[in-house]
Amino acid sequence: MKEKHSGFRLRGIEQTFYTGAMSPRSRLHERIPVLNAFIRQHGRAPTLDELRALFQVRSKNTASVMAGRFVEAGVLGRTATGRLVAPRPQAPPPRRLRLLGSVAAGFPSPAEESLLDTLSLDEYLVSNPESTFMLRVEGDSMIEAGILPGDTVLVERGRAPRNGDIVIACVDGEWTMKYFYKQGRDVRLEPANARYATIRPRQRLAVEGVVSGVVRKLG
C-alpha cells in the first residue's frame, strides 16, 4: 500500500491576534498585549518598521521611542548591536511525581508500595529541551513500532539519524515518519506496517529530527 500522506501534519498555526487599528495615542499598557500577540504569532520581536505598521505610527523615530519604552518595561530586549529581541520565556519548574516501585506485566506478583524516588516527566522524556518539539500522529504506518494514531511523539532536532532510528523527514515534498536506513548513497525509509511500501527519495530528502519518545494518554 502506497502512503500518500505523511501520517501526521506539520501544521502552520495561523491566528490573527491583532486586527483593529491601534491608535498612535494608545498607552503603553494597551500596546503590550498587542506586542505580545505579535511575538506569539511570529516567534520573534518586531522590527521598527513592523512596530510602525502594528501601532499605526508614521515616524520611525516615534517607533524607536516606543521600542525604548517596551525595553524599559521588560517586554522587549536589545542585543549588543541594538537589535530588538523577544525575552526568553521562563519555563515553569517541572513537577516531580513519586516513583513507588515496579509492577509485573506478566504473571501477578505481590506488590509492596515504597517510595523509591521522585521523577520529573520532563527530565525523563526530554534530554535536550531547546531542540525538542512535539507532533501529533495521524495514520497507522508505524503501529508495529508502538506508535498509534493520536499519540504524541517527541522529536529532537540536530541529531544525526542512525540506522534504525525513527525520523521525521520531508521526502520529495511530502512529510512522513518512518524508520531510517542508509547504506552508502542509498537511503530508504521503512514503515512499521506491512500494508505500506518502503519509501526511497527520488529527488530530495530532508530529515527534520529523530523521534526520541512517544506519549499516550489512556482514557
DABELLIN-V845176 format. One record per backbone hydrogen bond with DSSP energy under -0.5 kcal/mol. NH is the residue of the N-H (numbers start at 1). CO is the residue of the C=O. E is the energy in kcal/mol with one decimal. If there is no record, write none. Layout:
NH:CO:E / NH:CO:E
This chain:
4:2:-0.8 / 9:136:-0.5 / 11:9:-1.1 / 13:11:-0.7 / 14:12:-0.8 / 15:13:-0.8 / 17:15:-0.9 / 22:20:-0.7 / 22:54:-0.5 / 26:23:-1.9 / 30:27:-0.8 / 31:27:-1.5 / 32:28:-2.1 / 33:29:-0.6 / 34:30:-0.5 / 35:31:-2.5 / 36:32:-2.9 / 37:33:-2.0 / 38:34:-1.9 / 39:35:-2.2 / 40:36:-2.3 / 41:37:-2.2 / 42:38:-2.7 / 43:39:-2.3 / 51:47:-2.3 / 52:48:-2.2 / 53:49:-2.0 / 54:50:-2.6 / 55:51:-2.3 / 56:52:-0.5 / 57:52:-2.0 / 63:59:-1.7 / 64:60:-2.0 / 65:61:-2.3 / 66:62:-2.5 / 67:63:-2.4 / 68:64:-2.1 / 69:65:-1.7 / 70:66:-1.9 / 71:67:-2.2 / 72:68:-2.3 / 73:69:-1.9 / 74:71:-1.2 / 75:70:-2.0 / 76:70:-1.2 / 77:85:-2.9 / 79:83:-2.2 / 82:79:-1.7 / 85:77:-2.5 / 87:75:-0.7 / 91:89:-0.7 / 97:119:-3.5 / 99:117:-3.5 / 100:98:-0.7 / 114:100:-2.2 / 114:112:-0.6 / 116:99:-2.8 / 116:114:-0.8 / 117:99:-1.5 / 119:97:-3.5 / 121:95:-0.6 / 121:119:-0.5 / 124:120:-2.4 / 125:121:-2.7 / 126:122:-2.5 / 127:125:-0.6 / 131:128:-1.2 / 132:129:-1.0 / 133:155:-2.4 / 135:153:-2.0 / 137:151:-3.1 / 138:7:-3.5 / 143:140:-1.2 / 144:192:-2.7 / 145:142:-1.4 / 146:143:-1.7 / 147:142:-1.8 / 148:146:-0.6 / 150:137:-2.5 / 151:148:-2.1 / 152:215:-2.5 / 153:135:-2.8 / 154:213:-2.7 / 155:133:-3.3 / 156:210:-2.9 / 157:131:-3.2 / 157:155:-0.6 / 159:156:-0.6 / 160:158:-0.5 / 164:180:-2.9 / 165:162:-2.5 / 167:165:-0.6 / 167:178:-3.1 / 168:209:-2.6 / 169:167:-0.6 / 169:176:-2.6 / 170:206:-3.0 / 171:169:-0.6 / 171:174:-3.5 / 172:170:-0.6 / 172:204:-2.6 / 174:171:-1.9 / 176:169:-2.4 / 177:6:-0.8 / 178:167:-1.7 / 179:190:-3.0 / 180:165:-2.9 / 181:188:-2.0 / 183:186:-2.9 / 186:183:-2.0 / 188:181:-2.7 / 189:199:-2.9 / 190:179:-2.1 / 192:141:-2.9 / 196:193:-2.1 / 197:1:-1.7 / 199:189:-2.8 / 206:170:-2.0 / 208:168:-2.7 / 208:206:-0.7 / 209:168:-1.3 / 210:156:-2.2 / 211:166:-3.2 / 212:154:-3.0 / 213:154:-1.1 / 215:152:-3.5 / 218:216:-0.6
